[in-house]
């Protein structure tokens, strides 16, 4: 599609673009207060979408809503993945349908080795990548397979969290702040991995404060501001549009 996006509030391409993951008129609440207000966007199969915005814009809440976590509560709208209604599902059903959420805290299970963390994710079907294939993707994890997961460095824990998601048969990988607190050289390594994952046809949505790195990796970007979509278009367009970056991303 070569339609130039309109930057006006709430306008995006979700109505016209073919969708693999589609969020339509979604509203999410924590208790009495809404955090995501009437947002719509599409993600195409096999692409990397950067979901960006300032702190408090609703990015993490949007990821959690798509993954059907208990908080926030989705009170309105629809979420579709490959023609399946995620909005009617619980989180475990969304996971079975192909959603893999890697939360910001990485949720490595204490007391278990690297390998046991992965094995636990594969207890119930659908099974994704084999453990050996994951060690090929993340050689550091293979070297530390018998080490307790929580004793790994931050970058290695992030790799383990992504490996654990891939060990399930996922269609969409949702990454919440994967570069948080990591050295640039480790970010390079994780980026390289995300490109390999993309080549395997997996669709990725990345929420990241390091917006420039995320935009350089992504095909497209959706920018949120106070719980609403304010931009939906190509990642390059955001990199090239200084005014847009200054207004919504402060970069």
C-alpha positions as CSV (number, residue, x, y, z in Angstrom):
1,X,0.0,0.0,0.0
2,X,1.4,3.4,-1.0
3,X,-1.3,5.5,0.7
4,X,0.4,8.2,2.7
5,X,-0.8,8.0,6.3
6,X,-2.7,10.9,7.8
7,X,-1.2,12.1,11.0
8,X,-4.5,13.3,12.4
9,X,-5.5,11.8,15.7
10,X,-6.9,8.3,15.6
11,X,-6.5,7.8,11.9
12,X,-4.7,4.8,10.7
13,X,-4.6,2.1,8.0
14,X,-6.5,-0.6,9.9
15,X,-9.6,-0.3,7.8
16,X,-7.9,-0.9,4.5
17,X,-4.8,-3.1,5.0
18,X,-5.0,-6.9,5.0
19,X,-4.5,-8.1,8.6
20,X,-3.1,-11.0,10.3
21,X,-3.4,-9.6,13.8
22,X,-6.1,-7.0,14.0
23,X,-7.1,-4.7,16.9
24,X,-10.4,-2.9,16.3
25,X,-11.9,-0.2,18.5
26,X,-10.3,-1.7,21.6
27,X,-10.8,-0.1,25.1
28,X,-9.0,-1.4,28.2
29,X,-9.5,-0.4,31.8
30,X,-7.6,-0.8,35.1
31,X,-10.4,-0.7,37.6
32,X,-12.4,2.5,36.8
33,X,-9.9,4.3,34.6
34,X,-9.4,3.5,30.9
35,X,-5.8,3.2,29.8
36,X,-6.4,2.3,26.1
37,X,-9.1,4.2,24.4
38,X,-10.7,3.1,21.2
39,X,-7.6,2.0,19.3
40,X,-7.4,0.2,16.0
41,X,-4.4,-1.1,14.1
42,X,-3.3,-4.1,12.0
43,X,-0.2,-6.2,11.9
44,X,0.6,-8.0,8.7
45,X,1.9,-11.6,8.7
46,X,5.7,-11.8,9.0
47,X,6.3,-8.2,9.7
48,X,7.9,-6.4,12.7
49,X,5.7,-3.6,14.1
50,X,7.1,-1.1,16.6
51,X,4.5,0.1,19.0
52,X,5.8,3.3,20.4
53,X,4.9,6.3,22.6
54,X,6.0,8.2,25.7
55,X,5.7,6.6,29.1
56,X,2.1,6.1,30.1
57,X,0.9,6.1,26.5
58,X,-0.7,2.7,26.9
59,X,1.9,0.5,25.1
60,X,2.3,-2.3,27.7
61,X,-1.5,-2.2,28.4
62,X,-2.1,-2.8,24.6
63,X,0.3,-5.8,24.6
64,X,-1.3,-7.2,27.7
65,X,-4.8,-6.7,26.3
66,X,-3.8,-8.6,23.1
67,X,-2.4,-11.4,25.2
68,X,-5.7,-11.4,27.2
69,X,-4.0,-11.0,30.6
70,X,-6.4,-10.3,33.5
71,X,-5.2,-6.7,33.8
72,X,-6.2,-4.6,32.0
73,X,-9.8,-5.6,31.3
74,X,-10.8,-5.3,27.7
75,X,-14.3,-3.8,27.9
76,X,-14.9,-3.0,24.2
77,X,-13.7,-3.8,20.7
78,X,-12.3,-6.9,19.0
79,X,-8.9,-8.6,18.6
80,X,-8.5,-11.1,15.8
81,X,-5.5,-13.4,15.1
82,X,-5.6,-15.3,11.8
83,X,-9.4,-15.2,11.9
84,X,-9.7,-16.3,15.5
85,X,-11.4,-14.0,18.1
86,X,-8.8,-13.4,20.8
87,X,-11.2,-11.0,22.5
88,X,-13.4,-14.0,23.5
89,X,-10.5,-15.9,24.9
90,X,-8.7,-16.2,28.3
91,X,-4.9,-15.8,28.3
92,X,-4.2,-19.5,28.2
93,X,-6.5,-19.8,25.1
94,X,-4.8,-16.9,23.4
95,X,-1.4,-18.6,24.1
96,X,-2.8,-21.8,22.5
97,X,-4.0,-19.7,19.5
98,X,-0.4,-18.5,18.9
99,X,0.2,-15.4,21.1
100,X,3.6,-15.3,22.8
101,X,4.1,-12.5,25.3
102,X,7.6,-11.7,26.7
103,X,6.9,-9.3,29.6
104,X,9.3,-6.6,30.7
105,X,10.2,-8.5,33.9
106,X,11.0,-11.6,31.7
107,X,9.3,-13.9,34.3
108,X,12.2,-16.4,34.5
109,X,11.1,-19.1,37.0
110,X,13.5,-19.3,40.0
111,X,14.9,-22.6,41.1
112,X,14.8,-24.0,37.5
113,X,17.8,-24.2,35.1
114,X,17.8,-22.6,31.7
115,X,16.8,-25.9,30.1
116,X,14.0,-26.6,32.7
117,X,12.6,-23.1,32.0
118,X,12.2,-24.1,28.4
119,X,11.0,-27.6,29.0
120,X,8.3,-26.3,31.3
121,X,7.0,-24.1,28.5
122,X,6.7,-27.2,26.3
123,X,4.7,-29.3,28.8
124,X,1.4,-28.8,26.9
125,X,1.0,-28.5,23.1
126,X,1.3,-26.8,20.7
127,X,5.1,-27.2,20.8
128,X,7.3,-24.9,18.7
129,X,11.0,-24.9,18.2
130,X,13.0,-27.8,19.6
131,X,15.4,-27.1,22.5
132,X,18.4,-27.9,20.2
133,X,17.2,-25.4,17.6
134,X,16.8,-22.8,20.3
135,X,20.4,-23.4,21.4
136,X,21.5,-22.8,17.8
137,X,19.7,-19.5,17.8
138,X,21.0,-18.6,21.3
139,X,24.4,-20.3,21.7
140,X,24.9,-18.6,25.1
141,X,21.8,-20.5,26.4
142,X,23.3,-23.8,25.2
143,X,26.5,-23.1,27.1
144,X,24.5,-22.3,30.3
145,X,21.8,-24.9,29.9
146,X,22.4,-26.3,33.4
147,X,22.7,-22.9,35.1
148,X,19.8,-21.6,37.1
149,X,17.8,-19.2,34.9
150,X,17.6,-16.3,37.4
151,X,21.4,-16.2,37.8
152,X,22.0,-15.3,34.1
153,X,22.9,-11.7,33.0
154,X,20.1,-9.4,31.9
155,X,20.8,-10.0,28.3
156,X,20.9,-13.8,28.7
157,X,17.6,-13.7,30.7
158,X,16.0,-11.8,27.8
159,X,17.3,-14.4,25.4
160,X,15.8,-17.1,27.6
161,X,12.5,-15.3,27.8
162,X,12.4,-15.1,23.9
163,X,13.5,-18.8,23.6
164,X,10.8,-19.8,26.0
165,X,8.2,-18.0,23.8
166,X,9.5,-19.7,20.7
167,X,9.4,-23.1,22.3
168,X,5.7,-22.8,21.9
169,X,4.1,-22.8,18.4
170,X,3.6,-19.1,18.2
171,X,2.2,-16.9,15.4
172,X,2.8,-13.5,17.0
173,X,5.7,-12.6,19.4
174,X,4.8,-9.6,21.7
175,X,8.0,-8.1,23.2
176,X,7.7,-5.6,26.1
177,X,10.9,-3.5,26.5
178,X,13.3,-6.2,25.3
179,X,16.3,-3.8,25.3
180,X,15.7,-2.5,28.8
181,X,19.0,-2.1,30.7
182,X,21.0,-4.0,28.1
183,X,24.4,-3.0,26.7
184,X,24.3,-2.0,23.0
185,X,26.4,-5.1,22.0
186,X,23.7,-7.4,23.6
187,X,20.9,-5.3,21.9
188,X,22.7,-6.0,18.6
189,X,22.6,-9.7,19.3
190,X,18.9,-9.7,20.2
191,X,18.1,-7.7,17.1
192,X,20.0,-10.2,14.9
193,X,17.9,-12.9,16.5
194,X,14.6,-11.0,15.8
195,X,15.6,-10.7,12.1
196,X,16.1,-14.5,12.0
197,X,12.7,-15.1,13.7
198,X,11.2,-12.8,11.1
199,X,12.7,-14.9,8.3
200,X,10.9,-17.9,9.8
201,X,7.6,-16.1,9.2
202,X,6.8,-15.1,12.8
203,X,5.1,-11.8,13.3
204,X,6.5,-9.5,16.0
205,X,5.2,-6.5,17.9
206,X,7.9,-4.7,19.9
207,X,7.3,-2.1,22.6
208,X,10.6,-0.3,23.3
209,X,11.6,3.0,24.9
210,X,14.7,3.0,22.7
211,X,12.6,4.1,19.8
212,X,15.3,4.6,17.2
213,X,16.6,1.1,17.6
214,X,13.1,-0.3,17.4
215,X,12.3,1.8,14.3
216,X,15.5,0.7,12.6
217,X,14.5,-2.9,13.1
218,X,10.7,-2.6,12.3
219,X,8.8,-2.5,9.0
220,X,6.0,-0.4,10.4
221,X,5.2,1.8,13.4
222,X,2.1,2.6,15.4
223,X,2.5,5.5,17.9
224,X,0.2,5.8,20.9
225,X,-0.4,9.0,22.8
226,X,-2.6,8.9,26.0
227,X,-4.2,5.6,25.0
228,X,-5.0,6.5,21.4
229,X,-3.4,5.9,18.0
230,X,-1.8,9.0,16.5
231,X,0.3,7.5,13.8
232,X,0.2,4.3,11.7
233,X,2.6,4.0,8.9
234,X,6.1,2.9,7.8
235,X,9.0,2.9,10.4
236,X,11.1,4.9,7.9
237,X,8.5,7.6,7.8
238,X,8.9,8.1,11.6
239,X,12.7,8.1,11.4
240,X,12.5,10.8,8.7
241,X,9.9,12.9,10.3
242,X,11.5,15.1,12.9
243,X,8.3,16.9,13.9
244,X,6.4,13.7,14.5
245,X,9.3,12.2,16.6
246,X,9.6,15.4,18.7
247,X,5.9,15.6,19.4
248,X,5.1,12.0,20.3
249,X,8.5,10.3,21.1
250,X,10.6,13.2,22.4
251,X,13.5,12.1,20.2
